[in-house]
């Protein structure tokens, strides 16, 4: 079981979680993800890791309520536990000095892009950050993006904050201004990533995207996350999640991501109509974890007493 | 040991092989409850009387883990079922599992002297009877555990090879910890083999038995990602490692349309249903394609293909069919499973091979185009190679297609362990007898060495590995 140490609301239905996961915290590299399962009846969902603190033994995840599992997750607070977290999975981002890198995050995609942006900056790249969303309340981690970028632009579709327009508008402006861009990293909804690629490709700019395919095990065993890359099948979980946009068939990605749309809606509606069943499972889990911790502390205290008795 | 069999050999041979009671075929086609119901005690005793207690135990030689069949059958005759369980457990850590899923007809029962004279002793049924009896009484026929050696062994993967290795090493007094990538212990026994053939409760009980013997388990650890082999040995103090990571990546057919919605690998379909309990959606969160009223095909002829097609049937498919490119004679699946599937209404189409999948405008599978095949020359596997019949292409409507044509090696562990030698197909290279890899202190066994095989062969590799690890820990370097 994995304890939530801290939560922070970042936007409408968007929450940051710091979770105790020492093994993962020690190994996590930018671009990697975890698979998480909330309780005994839960599904396994992939979430890209926003960051980690190896000393503290914790990782951070940013979650937007979309389906049932993410909605249930976002009802959790510090002290609650989640049943399973496994990772870090997938290949880390390929970090090197490309020159000038434009990092584009669409809403929560910004959280996913952050660690890679930071690593790109540390590798000597000039990093230009663009974060965008439909409106201000869906914009996250702007300050954090500013901190890892040499220059940052904020876009909202409705103009409620920053500049009005899509992230592609800003990318086009940068290109038109004569800036030489060596790499674009785009992370967000698939239509956004495709739109970014459509702009970048006309100027021959290498573009990396992070794919959010449907996964089960996350280790290459099921093949459910397969994407059409060129004329080849690749698995987002082990060959990705980052891919060169040039090889990705975005239409097939969107089609496959729609596969369980009906089931997802049914599951979410059921949860929203009666959340108590799942909330109880989460409470029971927390009690179980508390009891285990209590037992462990008693054992440790007893062991300490034994040692001090022996010394005395 | 004096025999407890009251009958003369002549009389033993007059007894007919006892039948396994099973759930009604029509009824079970709609539920996930176990098909075979197990022998009642009196029937098990009658069956045990058929054993000729041969001098030369060819049945034991044919068992990959060498279960002392003659001895345990005699203990059944004596009515000492816990003793029989203990006897089996000396060689086999998972008797309730192997009693259900072993291809006995190719192993112990295939070599039974009675097989030549009619029908073999039902060794699998008896093994299952003993293991179930043990579970039902809650008394574990626990073998003796040697005094602690102070040595630590990490086992990577909790499938049959890993569990079998763990069971043997714990008996030798070593500290054993099993690492599992998924959230539940059991590997293919949990995610692959369906409930109706191997109830998950049985697996959980066998795992609990190992826990009682002292084996530790840690889930959610992908060795190669969460922790590397070098870290386990250098930082966490493991003296030896046994790699039992299993078969790995599913193979697809490499034909057009495999990215359509409605085309699954058998691994994905079975994992969703078995591990994630998608057949209970939405009570459980993970969904699976809604088979109700749909036409489903499964491509392949092995046990995995049969598990998938019978699962689709139970999920309410209008038709559930096997498409296999050879004939029934070449099917690698257990004969009992084929017979069960036929009784349940699964349709078999032999000598057909898919050429392309076609979808609708939204990307959902709607049909498959196949070619008819005929058997040609012998191939490397010793079977006649299927070759397409010219002009035989046909198209048939289908909503769900499940590909069960095998797996390739998962590279996760190998890719982060550069000094671990692999062959050109990516499987780990080991010394045939000792399961030793190219890396000192690291052993491997099961599907990650041999490619996809059976539960019992993996268990045999686990046993060999345990023996080699024990030798290594007690003589080699220490």
Interface residues (C-beta under 8 A of the other chain):
Chain A: X23 X24 X27 X37 X41 X42 X43 X44 X68 X69 X83 X84 X85 X86 X87 X88 X89 X216 X217 X219 X220 X221 X222 X223 X224 X226 X227 X228 X233 X235 X238 X249 X252 X255 X256 X258 X259 X260 X263 X264 X266 X267 X270
Chain B: X181 X182 X183 X191 X219 X220 X221 X222 X225 X226 X227 X248 X249 X250 X252 X258 X259 X261 X264 X265 X267 X268 X271 X272 X276 X277 X281 X282 X283 X284 X285 X286 X287 X290 X362 X363 X410 X411 X412
